[in-house]
Amino acid sequence: MLRAKRHIIKLIPAIIIIFSISTHVFAITNFAKPKQHIVKIEPPRKDFRVGELLSYKVRWMGIPVGEASLHVKEIVTINGREAYHVIAKAGSNDFLDGFYKVEDEIHSYIDTEFFYTHRFEKHQREGRYKSDEVMDYDQVNHTARYESLLNGTVKTMEIPPRVQDVVSSFYCFRLEDMKPGDVVIMDVNADEKNWKLPIDVLEAVPLELRNRGVIDALKIEPKAKFKGLFVDRGRLLIYLSADKERVPLLIKIHTPWGLVGGELIDKK
């Protein structure tokens, strides 16, 4: 049981890192019948909203295990260019702190014009595991520099043009003009490797959430195999609002240890 709880709590940073978040499956009342509700898909925003703050409660089998947030904090200058500074946080709650305490914080710096990543910082505290890493991306010469702030390890590698990190890929996907049947493929750099990330747009659904009513949504499935993510051990489904904001409304991860989801508790 202890091992299972440790695996579950690790899903908190996994949810943040890969399109992070949304609402708990038990909050769903039902799906409205197609004949009663026609889903309207609006064109998405073409930029990020500075100040956007999304807060979530993470649950495992209906039991709250932690909280997470995504914040487009500000626009800063990095590598001589303007970039959105996005902060993703995840942490365990009191219930699981005694088993496996998690305090993770990720910073992504995303170009305001071309929407690729300039820098990715990861600070993880998961049980006894610690990690403080920085990836700097040279999008002109297509190289990246990795540095561990704990042991001083430095590595360089080649990267594809306009490569994304795992947070910037989520934000950039929200800008995509998508419809059911589309497959969006992104070049993502994670775990010091380059990956192809296919994202399937499965269907448009009228999603009825408790205390929120019926919301038009797009059901998507990222098919990532990054280290530390549980997508390869189960199935990850995300529901984004079909309006221009493309807000994550629901996430479901079916794992060997049960269903994991998250509940949107605040949106600013």
C-alpha positions as CSV (number, residue, x, y, z in Angstrom):
1,M,0.0,0.0,0.0
2,L,2.8,2.4,0.9
3,R,4.5,1.8,-2.5
4,A,1.2,2.5,-4.3
5,K,0.8,5.8,-2.4
6,R,4.3,6.8,-3.4
7,H,3.5,6.1,-7.0
8,I,0.3,8.0,-6.8
9,I,1.7,11.1,-5.2
10,K,4.4,11.2,-7.9
11,L,1.5,11.8,-10.3
12,I,1.1,15.3,-8.9
13,P,4.2,16.7,-10.7
14,A,3.5,14.5,-13.6
15,I,0.1,16.2,-14.0
16,I,1.7,19.6,-13.8
17,I,4.4,18.8,-16.3
18,I,2.3,17.2,-19.0
19,F,-0.6,19.5,-19.6
20,S,-1.0,19.4,-15.9
21,I,-4.3,19.6,-14.5
22,S,-8.1,20.0,-14.4
23,T,-11.2,18.6,-12.7
24,H,-11.8,15.4,-10.8
25,V,-13.8,12.7,-12.6
26,F,-16.3,12.4,-9.8
27,A,-17.3,16.0,-10.3
28,I,-18.9,15.0,-13.6
29,T,-22.6,14.7,-13.5
30,N,-22.9,13.3,-17.0
31,F,-22.4,14.1,-20.7
32,A,-25.2,16.0,-22.3
33,K,-26.9,14.1,-25.1
34,P,-25.7,15.2,-28.6
35,K,-29.3,16.0,-29.7
36,Q,-29.8,18.3,-26.8
37,H,-26.6,20.2,-27.0
38,I,-24.4,21.0,-30.0
39,V,-20.8,21.8,-29.1
40,K,-19.5,25.1,-30.4
41,I,-15.8,25.3,-31.0
42,E,-14.5,28.8,-30.9
43,P,-11.2,30.0,-32.5
44,P,-8.4,30.0,-29.8
45,R,-6.5,32.9,-28.4
46,K,-3.3,33.8,-30.3
47,D,-1.4,34.8,-27.2
48,F,-1.1,34.0,-23.5
49,R,-3.1,36.0,-20.9
50,V,-0.6,37.5,-18.5
51,G,-1.9,37.0,-15.0
52,E,-3.8,33.8,-15.7
53,L,-3.8,31.6,-12.6
54,L,-5.3,28.1,-12.6
55,S,-5.5,26.3,-9.3
56,Y,-6.3,22.6,-8.9
57,K,-7.0,20.0,-6.3
58,V,-5.5,16.6,-7.2
59,R,-7.3,13.4,-6.2
60,W,-6.6,9.7,-6.3
61,M,-9.7,7.5,-6.3
62,G,-11.7,10.4,-4.9
63,I,-9.2,11.1,-2.0
64,P,-7.5,14.5,-2.1
65,V,-3.7,14.0,-2.2
66,G,-2.4,17.5,-3.2
67,E,-2.8,20.7,-5.1
68,A,-1.3,22.2,-8.2
69,S,-1.3,25.5,-10.1
70,L,-0.3,27.2,-13.3
71,H,0.5,30.9,-13.5
72,V,1.4,33.1,-16.4
73,K,3.1,35.5,-14.1
74,E,4.7,38.2,-16.3
75,I,6.6,39.1,-19.4
76,V,10.4,39.3,-19.0
77,T,13.4,39.7,-21.2
78,I,15.6,36.6,-21.7
79,N,18.3,36.0,-24.3
80,G,17.5,39.5,-25.6
81,R,13.8,38.6,-26.3
82,E,10.5,39.0,-24.6
83,A,9.2,35.9,-23.0
84,Y,6.2,34.8,-20.9
85,H,7.3,33.6,-17.5
86,V,5.1,30.6,-16.6
87,I,5.3,29.0,-13.2
88,A,3.9,25.5,-12.4
89,K,3.7,24.3,-8.9
90,A,2.6,21.0,-7.3
91,G,2.6,19.8,-3.7
92,S,1.3,17.0,-1.5
93,N,-1.2,17.7,1.2
94,D,-1.1,16.8,4.9
95,F,-2.7,13.5,4.3
96,L,0.2,12.2,2.3
97,D,3.1,14.3,3.5
98,G,3.9,11.6,6.0
99,F,4.3,9.0,3.3
100,Y,5.8,10.9,0.4
101,K,6.2,14.7,0.6
102,V,6.2,16.6,-2.7
103,E,7.2,20.2,-3.4
104,D,7.8,20.8,-7.0
105,E,8.2,24.1,-8.9
106,I,8.8,24.6,-12.6
107,H,9.6,27.7,-14.5
108,S,9.2,28.0,-18.3
109,Y,10.1,31.1,-20.4
110,I,8.2,31.2,-23.7
111,D,8.9,33.5,-26.5
112,T,6.1,36.0,-27.0
113,E,6.4,36.1,-30.8
114,F,7.3,32.5,-31.8
115,F,6.0,30.7,-28.7
116,Y,9.0,28.4,-28.3
117,T,10.9,27.9,-25.1
118,H,14.0,29.8,-24.1
119,R,14.6,28.4,-20.6
120,F,13.2,25.6,-18.4
121,E,13.9,25.4,-14.7
122,K,12.9,22.4,-12.6
123,H,13.1,22.3,-8.8
124,Q,11.9,19.0,-7.4
125,R,11.5,17.7,-3.8
126,E,9.9,14.3,-3.9
127,G,10.5,12.1,-0.8
128,R,14.3,11.8,-0.5
129,Y,14.8,12.8,-4.2
130,K,16.0,16.3,-5.0
131,S,16.6,17.9,-8.4
132,D,17.5,21.4,-9.4
133,E,18.0,21.7,-13.2
134,V,18.2,24.4,-15.8
135,M,17.9,24.0,-19.6
136,D,18.9,27.0,-21.7
137,Y,17.7,26.8,-25.3
138,D,19.6,28.5,-28.2
139,Q,16.8,28.6,-30.8
140,V,19.1,30.3,-33.4
141,N,21.9,27.7,-33.4
142,H,19.6,24.8,-32.3
143,T,21.5,23.8,-29.2
144,A,20.6,23.5,-25.6
145,R,22.7,23.6,-22.4
146,Y,21.8,21.5,-19.4
147,E,23.1,22.2,-15.9
148,S,22.4,20.5,-12.6
149,L,22.6,23.1,-9.8
150,L,23.1,20.3,-7.3
151,N,26.2,18.5,-8.6
152,G,27.4,21.0,-11.3
153,T,27.0,18.6,-14.2
154,V,26.9,20.5,-17.6
155,K,25.8,19.0,-20.9
156,T,25.1,20.4,-24.4
157,M,22.9,18.8,-27.1
158,E,21.3,19.6,-30.4
159,I,17.6,20.5,-30.5
160,P,15.1,20.7,-33.3
161,P,13.9,24.1,-34.6
162,R,11.3,25.7,-32.3
163,V,11.6,22.9,-29.7
164,Q,9.3,23.1,-26.7
165,D,9.8,22.1,-23.1
166,V,7.0,20.0,-21.4
167,V,5.3,23.1,-20.0
168,S,5.6,25.4,-23.0
169,S,4.2,22.5,-25.2
170,F,1.0,22.6,-23.2
171,Y,0.6,26.3,-23.5
172,C,1.4,26.3,-27.2
173,F,-1.1,23.5,-27.8
174,R,-3.8,25.7,-26.3
175,L,-3.2,28.2,-29.1
176,E,-3.9,25.5,-31.8
177,D,-7.0,25.9,-34.0
178,M,-8.1,22.3,-33.7
179,K,-11.1,20.1,-34.4
180,P,-11.9,16.4,-33.8
181,G,-9.8,14.1,-35.8
182,D,-6.7,16.4,-35.8
183,V,-3.3,15.2,-34.7
184,V,-0.9,17.8,-33.5
185,I,2.8,16.7,-33.3
186,M,5.2,18.8,-31.3
187,D,9.0,18.6,-30.9
188,V,9.6,18.5,-27.1
189,N,12.9,18.4,-25.2
190,A,12.6,16.5,-21.9
191,D,15.0,14.4,-19.8
192,E,17.9,15.7,-21.9
193,K,16.4,14.1,-25.0
194,N,14.3,15.2,-28.0
195,W,10.9,13.6,-28.4
196,K,8.0,13.7,-30.9
197,L,4.8,14.3,-28.9
198,P,1.6,13.4,-30.8
199,I,-1.6,14.9,-29.4
200,D,-4.8,13.4,-30.7
201,V,-8.0,15.6,-30.7
202,L,-10.5,12.8,-30.1
203,E,-13.9,14.5,-30.0
204,A,-16.0,17.5,-29.0
205,V,-18.3,16.8,-26.0
206,P,-20.8,18.8,-23.9
207,L,-19.3,18.2,-20.5
208,E,-21.5,18.7,-17.4
209,L,-19.6,19.4,-14.3
210,R,-21.0,19.7,-10.8
211,N,-21.8,23.3,-9.9
212,R,-20.6,24.5,-13.3
213,G,-23.2,23.4,-15.7
214,V,-22.6,22.2,-19.2
215,I,-19.4,23.3,-20.8
216,D,-18.4,22.7,-24.4
217,A,-15.1,20.8,-24.4
218,L,-12.5,19.1,-26.6
219,K,-11.3,15.7,-25.5
220,I,-7.6,15.2,-26.3
221,E,-5.0,12.5,-25.7
222,P,-1.3,13.3,-25.4
223,K,0.8,10.3,-26.0
224,A,4.0,11.1,-24.2
225,K,6.7,8.8,-23.0
226,F,8.8,11.1,-20.9
227,K,10.7,9.8,-17.9
228,G,8.6,10.1,-14.8
229,L,5.3,10.5,-16.5
230,F,2.7,7.8,-16.1
231,V,1.2,8.1,-19.6
232,D,3.1,4.9,-20.7
233,R,1.6,3.1,-17.7
234,G,-2.0,4.1,-18.4
235,R,-4.1,6.5,-20.5
236,L,-4.1,10.2,-20.1
237,L,-7.2,12.1,-21.3
238,I,-7.6,15.9,-21.0
239,Y,-10.7,18.0,-21.6
240,L,-10.1,21.6,-22.7
241,S,-12.9,24.2,-22.8
242,A,-13.9,24.7,-26.5
243,D,-14.0,28.5,-26.0
244,K,-11.1,30.7,-26.9
245,E,-9.4,30.2,-23.6
246,R,-8.9,26.4,-23.9
247,V,-8.9,26.0,-20.1
248,P,-8.2,22.4,-18.9
249,L,-11.5,21.3,-17.4
250,L,-10.8,17.6,-16.6
251,I,-8.0,15.2,-16.6
252,K,-8.2,11.5,-16.1
253,I,-5.2,9.2,-15.8
254,H,-6.0,5.5,-15.6
255,T,-3.1,3.8,-13.8
256,P,-2.4,0.4,-12.3
257,W,-3.0,2.1,-8.9
258,G,-6.4,3.6,-9.8
259,L,-7.9,6.6,-11.3
260,V,-6.2,10.0,-10.8
261,G,-7.8,13.3,-11.6
262,G,-7.8,17.0,-10.5
263,E,-10.4,19.6,-9.7
264,L,-10.2,23.1,-10.9
265,I,-10.9,25.1,-7.7
266,D,-10.0,28.6,-9.0
267,K,-9.5,30.5,-12.2
268,K,-8.2,34.1,-12.4
